[in-house]
Amino acid sequence: MSKVSDPNAKGGNGFIWGVGVLLVIIAVVIGYIVWNGKQSDDGIEDVNMTMEYSDGAITLKGENATDDTPEVDLYEDYSCPHCAELAAATDGDMKQAIEDGKLIVHVRTLNFLDGKDIEGQDGYSTKAAAAMSELAKSGDVKTYWNLRDFLMQNQQSVANKWETGDIADQAKELGAEDDVVESMKDVDIKQGNKVAKTNYDKLDKETGSVSSPRIVQNGKDVPSEKDQKAGKNLGDWVEIVTK
């Protein structure tokens, strides 16, 4: 007796196979969409402020700032662990205050951790000062903000290891234009020494000592002795200055 086959069996297998292929395609498409979304959400922060570079200072200012907006000098060294800690603790509040027009910050980079001869150093702090000041000249505040954040967050991995070219390459990863990247790579190390010396002298003249991180307003450290007696510390500087 011959076996009777289901006339729909072959077609059924074909249908199942077709559905399987379709599901795979859908999965691939969804995977691509998710992956692409992650690529877009790359951790690069949008920035709503302007940037100017002058006399060793990188000035960050919101469009709603006025002549009455409080201003501070933020002294930091890219090799300084405490600077990285302060950045992690207060950069969010600082950024918000700047963008709200409640604060103007003059970032002043130092290099004293490279050694005592401020004008003749070629260490990481000096290289970072040179590269970041060159970036600041371009006015690309978004790349500057995100690169500074990267260098501070990854300080243990890059300090005393990266050259100006590495810093420039990271700037490119964060969206810097090719001409800006090339100018960062070609920057003279002496520019970093000049920036650091200018800021070193200003801090020393106003306060009588040089260290980092420091927040200085009208020639005086924040927090003040009065603030400290009230329980405030350096991590509260944004609140103190904008209250």
Beta strands, then each sheet from edge to edge (+ up, - down):
strand 1: 50-54
strand 2: 57-61
strand 3: 71-77
strand 4: 104-110
strand 5: 214-217
strand 6: 220-222
sheet 1: 1+ 2- 4+ 3+ 5- 6+
end
